């Protein structure tokens, strides 16, 4: 019996959607299976919509590896997704420019480093981070790939030393830098990818919980609760299930977030950074007085509510009128290896003949994951210039609403119905929202 599809993609988050789009772009027949009733509703649904350009990871002592991967993802975004009308990131000779309308929002995230000038180790880390962020901001995207990080190392010792000396005389509590990180309308982006894939023949089946992947006469049989599907190849993009098929550790962590309202008109997105990581907090402004308040990632779900209480208390020092509409523990799944707690990089893992597993690490890395997956399979690059197919209106019902927006809508409706505006929070424990 002939296979029904060349590829069966299991998991409808950013990894599954991006890979399905790349494969259909190249003319392959693809079936996308998702266990929920809509795509992008689990880990990708928890996404706070922060696009990383490497700035936050200038603090990591990993020889710029994470920064390199994230900058490489921006390279791939510009190169392989530039044909989409919504792709409004524009390369210039000095940094990226963002158009007014499109996927990406010019909502840049300000970094606030806590001033600990009597801690030479932290002062040196901040000096290095500031130097690298300035180099990222000045990068010539027209002529050079940012993922080749050699240029960022040029002059770094002199640059770091100059900033180190400057920080020693700094007296304010925080030293502020404008980063190149920004936010994204993730649902608009995902709908465009799904629409183009549908136009190129993608088949989508939701509500399909995959039980097993069997070998069947040189092909693969994907068995769900009520059906089975036959394909030549299968790629697993559903984080937690990968450990069932390949000998790796899939770690789960939680980035608890509070959906808040009552932000002032001059509120801006920021992250506070400190040598003591538990002091780190962030705020992503979403407009109309709405924002996402959060901080660090935690290993235990049971720690989320207590930590969010601390984060909210800190934010109220800046925004006294802040009210919590709801909370949720943003769930992260990452492939880790021995002696690793966190891993921010994507992985493409061959399990056995015709069966692959992928995890993007971060939403931003999905733009590198899909082209690299195609290269590894077919030993050539996917096309860079094309006419996107399909209609986003057809794709819209397939893509779940991002979680923070659903909580904000429901919370505001509840406040209005109870006539409680300005009087009290809507209690909703992050741990109760975990799935």
C-alpha positions in Angstrom: 0.0 0.0 0.0 1.4 3.4 -1.0 1.9 6.0 1.8 -0.8 8.6 2.0 1.8 11.4 2.7 5.5 12.0 2.2 5.6 13.6 5.7 3.5 13.4 8.8 4.3 16.2 11.2 3.2 15.5 14.8 2.6 18.7 16.9 1.1 22.0 15.8 3.3 24.5 17.7 5.9 26.8 16.1 8.2 23.9 15.2 5.5 21.8 13.5 3.9 24.7 11.7 7.3 26.1 10.4 8.5 22.6 9.2 5.1 21.9 7.6 5.3 25.2 5.8 8.8 24.7 4.5 8.0 21.1 3.3 4.8 22.2 1.5 6.6 25.2 0.1 8.9 22.7 -1.7 6.0 20.7 -3.0 5.9 17.8 -0.5 2.7 16.3 0.6 2.3 16.9 4.4 -0.2 16.0 7.1 -0.1 18.0 10.3 -1.5 16.3 13.4 -2.3 18.2 16.6 -3.8 16.7 19.8 -5.7 19.9 20.7 -8.6 21.3 18.8 -6.5 24.2 17.5 -2.9 24.7 16.5 -0.4 26.7 18.6 -2.4 26.4 21.8 0.0 24.6 24.1 3.6 25.8 24.6 3.4 28.2 21.7 0.1 29.5 23.1 1.9 30.4 26.4 4.4 32.5 24.4 4.8 36.0 25.8 5.7 37.2 22.2 9.3 38.4 22.9 11.5 38.1 19.9 15.1 37.6 21.0 17.9 39.1 19.0 20.6 37.7 21.3 20.7 40.7 23.8 19.5 38.8 26.9 22.0 36.0 26.3 25.0 38.4 26.2 25.0 37.6 30.0 25.6 33.9 29.5 29.2 32.5 29.8 28.7 30.2 26.8 31.2 31.7 24.4 28.4 33.6 22.6 26.8 30.3 21.5 23.2 31.2 22.3 23.6 34.7 21.0 25.1 33.2 17.8 22.1 30.9 17.3 19.5 33.7 17.9 21.2 36.1 15.6 21.4 33.3 13.0 17.7 32.9 13.4 17.2 36.6 12.5 19.4 36.0 9.5 17.2 33.1 8.4 14.1 35.0 9.1 15.2 37.7 6.7 16.4 35.2 4.1 13.7 32.6 4.0 10.6 34.5 5.1 11.0 37.8 3.3 8.4 36.9 0.7 5.6 37.0 3.2 3.7 40.3 3.1 3.6 40.4 6.9 7.4 40.2 7.2 8.1 43.8 8.2 11.7 43.5 9.6 13.9 45.4 7.2 17.7 44.9 7.1 19.7 48.1 7.1 23.4 49.1 7.3 22.9 49.8 10.9 20.5 47.5 12.6 17.0 46.2 11.8 14.2 48.5 11.0 10.6 47.5 11.7 7.8 48.7 9.5 4.6 50.0 11.0 2.4 47.1 10.0 3.2 43.5 9.9 4.3 40.6 12.2 6.7 42.6 14.4 6.0 45.4 16.7 8.5 48.3 17.4 7.9 47.6 21.1 11.6 47.5 22.1 12.6 46.0 25.5 14.7 48.2 27.7 17.4 46.5 29.9 17.9 47.7 33.4 21.0 46.3 35.0 21.1 46.6 38.8 24.2 48.6 39.8 26.5 46.5 41.9 29.7 48.4 41.4 31.3 46.7 44.4 30.8 43.3 42.8 33.5 43.2 40.1 32.2 40.0 38.6 28.7 41.4 37.9 30.2 44.7 36.8 32.3 42.9 34.2 29.3 40.8 33.0 27.3 44.0 32.6 30.2 45.8 30.7 30.4 42.8 28.3 26.7 42.7 27.8 26.4 46.5 27.1 29.3 46.3 24.6 27.7 43.4 22.7 24.3 44.9 22.6 25.7 48.1 21.1 27.5 46.0 18.5 24.2 44.1 17.7 22.4 47.5 17.3 25.1 48.7 14.9 25.3 45.5 12.8 25.2 45.8 9.0 22.4 43.4 8.1 22.8 44.2 4.4 26.3 42.9 4.0 27.0 40.5 6.8 25.3 37.5 8.5 24.9 38.3 12.2 25.1 34.6 13.1 28.8 34.7 12.3 29.8 36.4 15.5 33.5 37.1 14.9 32.8 40.8 14.3 31.2 41.1 17.7 34.5 40.0 19.3 36.5 42.7 17.6 37.6 45.3 20.1 35.7 43.7 22.9 38.4 43.9 25.6 38.9 47.6 25.0 35.2 48.2 24.8 34.5 46.2 28.0 37.2 47.9 29.9 35.9 51.3 29.0 32.4 50.4 30.1 33.7 48.7 33.3 35.4 51.9 34.4 32.4 54.0 33.5 30.2 51.7 35.7 32.5 52.1 38.7 31.6 55.8 38.9 27.9 55.2 38.3 25.7 56.0 41.3 22.1 55.3 40.3 20.4 52.0 41.3 20.1 50.9 37.7 22.0 51.3 34.5 19.7 51.3 31.5 20.3 50.3 27.9 17.9 50.1 24.9 18.1 46.5 23.5 17.2 45.4 20.0 14.7 42.8 21.3 11.1 43.5 20.3 7.7 41.9 20.4 5.7 40.0 17.8 2.0 39.5 16.9 2.6 35.7 17.0 -1.0 34.8 15.9 -0.7 37.0 12.7 2.6 35.3 11.9 1.4 31.8 12.5 -1.8 32.3 10.5 0.3 33.5 7.6 2.5 30.4 7.7 -0.5 28.0 8.1 -2.4 29.8 5.3 0.5 29.5 2.9 1.0 25.8 3.8 -2.7 25.1 3.3 -2.5 26.8 -0.1 0.3 24.4 -1.0 -1.7 21.4 0.0 -1.2 20.9 3.7 -3.7 18.7 5.4 -4.5 19.5 9.1 -6.1 17.1 11.5 -6.8 18.4 15.1 -7.9 16.5 18.1 -5.5 13.7 17.3 -3.6 12.3 20.2 -0.7 10.2 18.8 -0.3 6.9 20.7 2.6 5.4 18.7 4.6 5.5 15.5 5.1 2.0 14.0 7.4 0.8 11.2 5.2 -0.7 8.5 6.9 -2.2 5.4 9.4 0.7 5.0 6.9 3.3 5.9 5.5 4.8 9.1 2.1 4.2 10.6 1.1 6.9 13.0 -1.6 5.6 15.4 -3.9 8.0 17.2 -6.8 7.3 19.6 -9.2 6.5 16.8 -7.4 6.5 13.5 -4.1 5.7 11.8 -2.2 7.5 9.1 0.5 6.2 6.8 3.5 8.3 5.7 6.9 7.8 4.3 8.5 10.0 7.0 7.5 11.4 10.4 8.8 14.3 12.4 7.9 14.7 16.0 7.4 18.3 17.1 5.4 17.7 20.2 7.9 18.4 23.0 7.1 16.0 25.8 6.4 13.0 23.5 9.9 13.1 22.1 11.4 11.3 25.1 9.2 8.3 24.1 11.2 7.8 20.9 14.7 9.1 21.5 17.1 8.8 24.4 17.3 12.4 25.5 16.0 14.2 28.5 13.1 16.6 27.8 13.1 19.1 30.6 10.0 21.1 31.6 10.3 24.5 33.3 7.8 27.2 34.0 8.0 30.9 33.3 5.0 32.2 35.4 3.3 35.3 34.0 0.6 37.6 35.3 -1.7 39.4 32.9 -2.1 42.9 34.3 -4.0 46.0 33.5 -4.0 49.6 34.7 -0.6 50.4 33.3 0.1 54.1 32.8 0.3 55.7 29.3 4.1 56.1 29.7 4.7 52.4 30.7 7.4 50.8 28.5 8.6 47.2 28.2 11.6 46.4 30.3 13.6 43.7 32.0 15.5 44.2 35.3 18.7 42.1 35.5 20.7 41.3 38.6 23.5 39.1 39.8 20.9 37.4 42.0 18.6 36.0 39.3 15.6 35.8 41.6 15.6 39.6 41.6 15.0 39.7 37.9 11.6 40.9 36.7 10.2 42.0 33.3 7.2 43.7 31.9 6.0 43.5 28.3 3.5 46.2 27.4 0.7 45.0 25.2 -1.3 48.3 24.7 -4.5 49.7 26.1 -3.1 49.5 29.6 -2.5 45.7 29.4 0.8 44.1 30.1 2.6 40.8 31.0 4.5 40.8 34.2 7.0 38.0 34.8 10.6 37.2 35.6 12.7 34.0 35.7 12.0 30.4 34.8 11.3 27.9 37.7 11.7 24.2 37.9 8.7 23.5 40.1 5.1 24.4 39.2 4.4 24.7 43.0 6.8 27.7 43.2 5.0 29.8 40.5 2.3 31.5 42.6 4.6 32.6 45.4 7.1 33.9 42.9 4.4 35.8 41.0 3.2 37.4 44.2 6.8 38.8 44.6 6.9 40.0 41.0 3.6 41.7 41.2 4.6 43.5 44.4 7.8 44.7 42.7 5.8 46.0 39.7 3.4 47.9 41.9 6.3 50.1 43.0 6.3 51.4 39.4 2.6 51.1 38.6 0.5 51.5 41.8 -2.8 51.1 39.9 -1.8 47.7 38.5 -4.5 45.0 38.8 -4.0 41.3 38.0 -6.5 39.9 35.5 -5.1 36.4 35.6 -2.0 34.2 35.9 -0.5 31.3 34.0 2.7 29.2 34.2 4.2 29.5 30.8 5.4 26.0 30.1 8.7 25.4 28.4 10.0 22.1 27.0 13.7 21.8 26.1 15.9 18.9 25.1 18.8 18.7 27.6 21.8 16.5 27.9 23.8 15.3 30.9 24.9 18.1 33.2 22.4 20.6 31.7 19.4 22.2 33.4 18.5 24.5 30.6 19.2 24.5 26.9 18.1 27.4 24.7 19.1 25.9 21.4 17.1 24.0 18.9 17.7 20.3 18.1 17.0 18.0 15.2 17.4 14.5 16.3 17.3 11.4 14.0 15.5 8.7 16.0 15.5 5.9 13.4 15.1 5.5 9.7 12.3 7.9 8.6 11.6 9.2 12.1 12.9 12.6 13.4 12.4 14.7 16.5 12.7 18.5 16.8 12.4 21.1 19.6 13.0 24.8 18.7 14.3 25.9 22.2 12.7 29.3 21.6 10.1 30.7 19.3 12.6 32.9 17.6 14.7 29.8 16.7 11.8 28.3 14.7 13.0 30.5 11.8 16.3 28.6 11.7 14.9 25.2 12.7 12.7 24.7 9.6 15.3 25.6 6.9 17.9 23.6 8.7 15.6 20.6 9.0 15.0 20.8 5.2 18.8 21.0 4.5 19.5 17.9 6.6 16.9 15.9 4.8 17.3 17.0 1.2 20.9 18.4 1.3 19.9 21.7 -0.3 18.3 25.0 0.8 14.6 25.6 0.5 13.6 28.3 -1.8 13.9 31.9 -0.6 11.8 33.8 -3.1 8.2 32.6 -3.6 4.6 33.7 -3.7 2.8 32.8 -0.5 -0.3 30.7 -1.2 -3.6 30.5 0.6 -5.8 32.9 2.5 -5.2 33.9 6.1 -8.9 34.0 6.8 -9.0 30.2 6.1 -6.2 29.6 8.6 -7.5 31.9 11.3 -9.9 29.4 12.9 -7.2 26.8 13.1 -4.8 28.9 15.2 -5.5 29.3 18.9 -5.6 32.6 20.5 -2.5 33.5 22.5 -3.1 32.7 26.1 -2.4 36.1 27.6 -4.9 37.7 25.3 -7.6 35.2 26.2 -7.0 35.8 29.9 -7.1 39.5 29.4 -10.3 39.4 27.5 -12.0 37.1 30.0 -10.7 39.1 33.0 -11.9 42.4 31.7 -15.3 41.0 30.9 -15.5 39.6 34.5 -14.5 42.9 36.0 -17.1 44.8 33.9 -19.8 42.2 34.8 -19.1 42.5 38.5 -18.6 46.3 38.5 -15.3 45.9 40.2 -13.2 48.1 38.1 -10.3 49.5 40.2 -11.4 47.6 43.3 -9.9 44.1 43.4 -8.0 41.4 41.6 -9.5 38.4 39.8 -8.0 35.5 41.7 -6.6 32.9 39.5 -3.7 30.8 40.5 -1.0 30.0 37.9 -0.8 26.4 39.1 -4.5 26.0 38.5 -4.0 27.0 34.9 -1.3 24.4 34.2 -2.1 21.6 31.8 
